[in-house]
Amino acid sequence: MLKRSSLFVAAGLLLVIVSACKMNQTSSSNTGKSDPPASSTPDQFAAVRGTYEKECRSCHGPTGQGGPVKLEDGTKLKVPSLREGHALRHDDAEYLKQITKGGDGMPAFDKKLTAEQMNDLVKMVRQEFQAGATAAK
């Protein structure tokens, strides 16, 4: 019986020591200094970048420059730039109509993308590809 009591006391003591060590590690590592704040800002277009990569990049290019494209069926298209020319004069409604209904070689995306995704694509194009650019008249 004495052995069993000693075993429980020893186990209890060990538990107290381990707990005290963990508490000491936690408190000593927290010296009152806080980590520096994150220097990067959240990417407001993170989600829509994936959509652009999947649905738009193969024709419009990685930076919206457009150019000649050969489709899977062999059709050749001259895809307009999203960075200059007519693209700068289109209002958001015209962009949304083109994305939704397609035309002039561009497929319709009304069945593939949500309205929110389409709106986010327009915002991204305006910010990422057209920021600071002005349309020539």
C-alpha positions as CSV (number, residue, x, y, z in Angstrom):
1,M,0.0,0.0,0.0
2,L,2.9,2.3,0.8
3,K,4.4,1.7,-2.6
4,R,1.1,2.6,-4.3
5,S,0.8,5.8,-2.3
6,S,4.4,6.7,-3.1
7,L,3.8,6.1,-6.8
8,F,0.7,8.5,-6.8
9,V,2.7,11.1,-4.9
10,A,5.6,10.8,-7.3
11,A,3.3,11.0,-10.3
12,G,1.5,14.0,-8.9
13,L,4.8,15.7,-8.2
14,L,6.0,15.0,-11.7
15,L,2.8,16.6,-13.1
16,V,3.3,19.7,-11.0
17,I,6.9,20.1,-12.1
18,V,6.0,19.6,-15.8
19,S,3.2,22.1,-15.5
20,A,5.4,24.6,-13.8
21,C,8.1,24.2,-16.5
22,K,5.6,24.8,-19.2
23,M,4.2,27.9,-17.5
24,N,7.8,29.2,-17.0
25,Q,8.5,28.7,-20.7
26,T,5.4,30.5,-21.8
27,S,6.0,33.4,-19.5
28,S,9.7,33.7,-20.3
29,S,9.1,33.7,-24.0
30,N,6.5,36.5,-23.7
31,T,8.8,39.3,-22.6
32,G,6.4,42.1,-23.4
33,K,7.8,42.6,-26.9
34,S,5.2,42.1,-29.5
35,D,5.9,40.8,-33.0
36,P,6.1,43.6,-35.6
37,P,2.9,44.1,-37.5
38,A,2.6,42.4,-40.9
39,S,4.0,44.7,-43.5
40,S,1.9,43.4,-46.4
41,T,-1.7,44.4,-47.0
42,P,-4.4,41.9,-48.0
43,D,-4.8,41.3,-51.7
44,Q,-8.3,42.5,-52.5
45,F,-8.1,40.6,-55.8
46,A,-6.7,37.3,-54.5
47,A,-9.9,35.3,-55.3
48,V,-10.5,36.9,-58.7
49,R,-6.8,36.4,-59.8
50,G,-7.5,32.6,-59.8
51,T,-10.6,33.2,-62.0
52,Y,-8.6,35.4,-64.4
53,E,-5.8,32.7,-64.5
54,K,-8.3,30.0,-65.3
55,E,-10.8,31.8,-67.6
56,C,-9.1,34.9,-69.2
57,R,-5.3,34.5,-69.2
58,S,-5.0,32.1,-72.2
59,C,-6.5,34.8,-74.5
60,H,-5.9,38.1,-72.7
61,G,-2.4,37.3,-71.5
62,P,-0.9,37.5,-68.0
63,T,-1.0,41.3,-67.9
64,G,-4.0,41.9,-70.1
65,Q,-2.0,42.8,-73.1
66,G,-4.0,40.6,-75.6
67,G,-2.6,39.8,-79.0
68,P,-2.9,37.0,-81.5
69,V,-4.3,33.8,-80.1
70,K,-4.9,30.4,-81.7
71,L,-7.9,28.6,-80.2
72,E,-8.1,24.8,-79.8
73,D,-10.2,24.5,-82.9
74,G,-7.5,26.3,-85.0
75,T,-9.3,29.6,-85.1
76,K,-7.0,32.6,-84.9
77,L,-8.2,35.7,-83.0
78,K,-6.7,39.1,-82.4
79,V,-7.6,39.6,-78.8
80,P,-7.8,43.3,-77.8
81,S,-5.6,44.6,-75.0
82,L,-7.3,45.4,-71.7
83,R,-4.6,48.0,-71.0
84,E,-5.1,50.5,-73.8
85,G,-7.3,51.6,-76.7
86,H,-11.0,50.8,-76.7
87,A,-10.7,49.0,-73.4
88,L,-10.1,52.3,-71.6
89,R,-13.2,53.8,-73.1
90,H,-15.6,51.0,-72.2
91,D,-17.6,51.6,-69.1
92,D,-18.2,48.8,-66.6
93,A,-21.6,47.9,-68.0
94,E,-20.0,47.3,-71.4
95,Y,-17.4,45.1,-69.9
96,L,-20.0,43.1,-68.0
97,K,-22.1,42.7,-71.1
98,Q,-19.1,41.4,-73.0
99,I,-18.1,39.0,-70.3
100,T,-21.7,37.8,-69.8
101,K,-22.8,37.4,-73.4
102,G,-19.4,37.1,-75.2
103,G,-19.1,38.0,-78.9
104,D,-16.4,38.8,-81.5
105,G,-14.7,35.5,-80.7
106,M,-15.0,35.8,-76.9
107,P,-17.1,33.1,-75.3
108,A,-20.0,33.9,-73.0
109,F,-19.3,33.4,-69.3
110,D,-22.8,33.8,-67.9
111,K,-22.9,30.0,-67.2
112,K,-19.4,29.8,-65.8
113,L,-19.0,32.8,-63.6
114,T,-21.2,34.5,-61.0
115,A,-22.2,38.1,-61.2
116,E,-19.8,38.8,-58.3
117,Q,-16.9,37.1,-60.1
118,M,-17.6,39.2,-63.2
119,N,-17.8,42.4,-61.3
120,D,-14.6,41.6,-59.5
121,L,-12.9,40.9,-62.8
122,V,-13.9,44.3,-64.1
123,K,-12.5,45.9,-60.8
124,M,-9.3,44.0,-61.2
125,V,-8.8,45.0,-64.8
126,R,-9.4,48.7,-63.9
127,Q,-7.0,48.6,-61.0
128,E,-4.3,46.2,-62.3
129,F,-4.2,46.8,-66.0
130,Q,-5.6,50.3,-66.5
131,A,-4.6,52.3,-63.4
132,G,-3.2,55.6,-64.5
133,A,-3.9,55.0,-68.2
134,T,-6.0,57.5,-70.2
135,A,-7.9,56.8,-73.4
136,A,-6.8,58.5,-76.5
137,K,-9.7,60.4,-78.1
